[in-house]
Amino acid sequence: MFSLTQQTTTAVVEHGAAAQGAEPAASAPGMPQLDFALFPNQIFWLIVSLCAIYWVLSRVALPRISGVIADRQGAITSDLMAAEEYKKKAQEAEAAYDKALADARAESQKIIAANRAEIQAELDKAIAHADAEIAARSAESEQRIGEIRAAAATDARTVARDVASEIIRSFGGRADEAAIDRALTAQTEKGKGL
């Protein structure tokens, strides 16, 4: 058995040496991709490879990519719609704020006008009360002055009567009270006419 194995090994080595000697002659044309005899085989495998790549891309990769693009487009659209909704809400809030501000200003103007009217009414009432009080005091003062004048006139008449009576007595005459009263009345009438 040992010899059979040795013989087989020797035959293989010889065959290898013969093949090696023949090999440089067979591979003389250059690269196998440029060998025209192998072009139909290369074209076939090129077409098979391109079809396999196309099938993988069209059935696996492109649907996934288009799904991601559709999801992103949907997210962008929903974000734009949400932004538009928030914009509308912001505009409504701004309009409500402006309305509330205008209402507050109008209410403050009403309050100011009401306060002014109330203050003016109180002021008018106080002025009317003061005027009435002044008029009452003035009437009272005029009445007192009238009373004082009347009392003064009466006192002056009494003093004038007494003085006239005394003057007449000092000259040695007798005073006639009725004549003195007439003379005083005439004098008073004369003084009022001036």
Secondary structure, 3 states (H helix, E strand, C coil): CHHHHHHHHHHHHHHHHHHHHHHHHHCCCCCHHHCHHHHHHHHHHHHHHHHHHHHHHHHHHHHHHHHHHHHHHHHHHHHHHHHHHHHHHHHHHHHHHHHHHHHHHHHHHHHHHHHHHHHHHHHHHHHHHHHHHHHHHHHHHHHHHHHHHHHHHHHHHHHHHHHHHHHHHHCCCCCCHHHHHHHHHHHHHHHHHC
